[in-house]
């Protein structure tokens, strides 16, 4: 197997996931424990992850130099490259240009890591502020970009490789090939292995064993693919001892509550209890502007409502559809930075009266879709766009009010209608796989003209994203004709809106949601 040393990257777990897809096992360890683990387990290879620190800073996470003398192949990614350089006598400084997103790597020397990659240059995904200025003794530079002279270095005899970009994200061309080549260098035999029904059966059995034979369980059902898949898994494990509770927070999309109720009762005969709690959430959010505070308030309010229902039902467990990106963005590892609090991992009270059950905590969104499909979930759920736990509250910049909710809900409904229509027309770019598209209430008022009169109204932003696992993304290149139709309908049908703008930010540096 391969040891992955975690320096706090938001995509450390994604490295492990990519290896798992190649049937290569791995374990993630902290840098301070890495040498001990390597000595004890004698892995086939070592990967040093990225991270938010600078190697030359005080208290930056480092690694014992002895690890480079083990003879085990090593791949350093981003911070890992800089760490190799720093520890082995090279030089790392603040970069001439910070890069967050695509860059073009030009290969300047053949090497085993880029074996069978034919193009002399290809797109890679960057996320860094520092760069290597001088490579260590014995290393060769095998790739560069327009801004980085040493974007790929390697030591031919020691099998130590360092790359400034992230091969684990799908936006790096040949990223999987690079990781597969490294596994081959380590003497392993990488090959694809998709999720199977047998693995789902094991997951259901694990849930059954964890819950026991008599415990009652409630599930936080939002209707998204994550919570829906979690609910069906638990339902298959314990049957009618599960009660799915859907809290209508008043922060939901148009017609959402009724549509979801019909789907679950018709397809799975599941016990569903609907709680209308919009007034409670709006009162709790009154005057709150800070997005982190919004998330914490919504998380606490959700849990309070669930605890109240749990007492009525005498439930011992609470199921949530937490997936791995929720965990890592809420700083789920020691050296990572918190990006934002997710309500189902960051807002929980210390003294809960139910035990949390998160069967999807180690999976990514596309894996959850596969699990949902294998469980028989309808396409209306499996192919549903991701929707944040805090709902429309974090798609409203500023304080949340009923008026703003009505505006952003109406705009979002128009967007979904037009995108659905566009899918059936020649206008739709067939190479586009749309992960998510939604409206944001920007909180910016601008001057406009309506009926030859001056108007002063709100701005709606459209966010459209292409992604596979939500850890990285690029904005969708939607045709102007589609955007024109959406914008025209929004300003015509929602009088409070004067202006519509399109968000062309990738992730990184942006996140999926604005807040």
Beta strands, then each sheet from edge to edge (+ up, - down):
strand 1: 2-6
strand 2: 26-30
strand 3: 45-48
strand 4: 73-77
strand 5: 91-107
strand 6: 121-134
strand 7: 140-144
strand 8: 152-155
strand 9: 160-163
strand 10: 217-220
strand 11: 242-248
strand 12: 271-276
strand 13: 317-319
strand 14: 355-357
strand 15: 434-450
strand 16: 453-466
strand 17: 474-475
strand 18: 497-503
sheet 1: 2+ 1+ 3+ 4+ 9+ 8- 7+ 5- 6+
sheet 2: 12+ 11+ 10+ 13+ 14+
sheet 3: 15+ 16- 17+
sheet 4: 15+ 16- 18-
end
